[in-house]
Amino acid sequence: MKKAGKASSFLTKHIGIIIICFSVIAFFWRDGFAWTTKYTSTFLGVAMFGMGLTIKIEDFKRVFSRPKEIVIGFVAQYTIMPVVAWGLCRLMQLPTDLALGVILVGCCPGGTASNVITYIAGGDVALSVGMTITSTLAAPLMTPLLVYLLAGAWVSFLAMVISVVKVVLVPVLLGILINCCFGKQIQKISEVLPLISVVSIVMIISGIVSVNSEKIISCGLLVLGVVALHNLCGMGIGLGAAKLLHIEYNKATAIAIEVGMQNSGLAISLAAANFAANPLATLPGAIFSVWHNISGSLFAGIRKDGTGMTEAYQKVTV
């Protein structure tokens, strides 16, 4: 079990590289991964179930013990990224399919990868976990509502609520319930649980890349540019907002990473389930999944080294 735990930790920390490798393979070996697109919602549900298994009742104490930072992170999560996504779509005059995908990414909750990146960056991991839990549990209402407000002409609010409840809320709550009832048994395998999410997310992205390989060639650079700007704006504005509110740097680091790193797997699943007539809507989520792990790792490296952004932040807040 120890070897499996070490393998799980290694794969989780290097999920960005793993996603890139499998995406390249899927790009050239389409038949090997195209089948996974039929099970996108299932894979995401499994990933969310894996997340739920790692949540303990004690974790909710984090939410109530630091309400200021949780509220700031929650508000930033559901304002900065959706508004930036909408603004970029208007500014870049993206076609409907891509605009829907970008807005979907912006309206999703924080992803579990943010917890790993926060740990690597030396940020407040407990706060990161608390923000992820809070935004995820609120996603069945917030994500469909924001998507409807920003892209209402193409969105069925009720259908999206049902989708998020099925692939996020139910699996997460089921995982929490099982962990609550069988905590000791779950604890014994806790080190390998992140593998569930890693494998699921990798399969989701690989499938999307395989079936969109030709479209990636034609518009991949455009989507990558928009996605990169979206992600960097999220982290930058999130960090700036935390600075203005005089939040200490390790907590500000957690907020910046949480805001900038979305649950792009959810965006892919919702796009596939709700926008069948707009197949390119899944593409921004797939590319975001690759990019935000790269940018997050770079941000973590800067923070870990104690240079660059850290020094700039400290000078401004002194």
Order of alpha helices (4+ residues) and beta strands (2+ residues): alpha-alpha-alpha-alpha-alpha-alpha-alpha-alpha-alpha-alpha-alpha-alpha-alpha-alpha-alpha-alpha-alpha-alpha
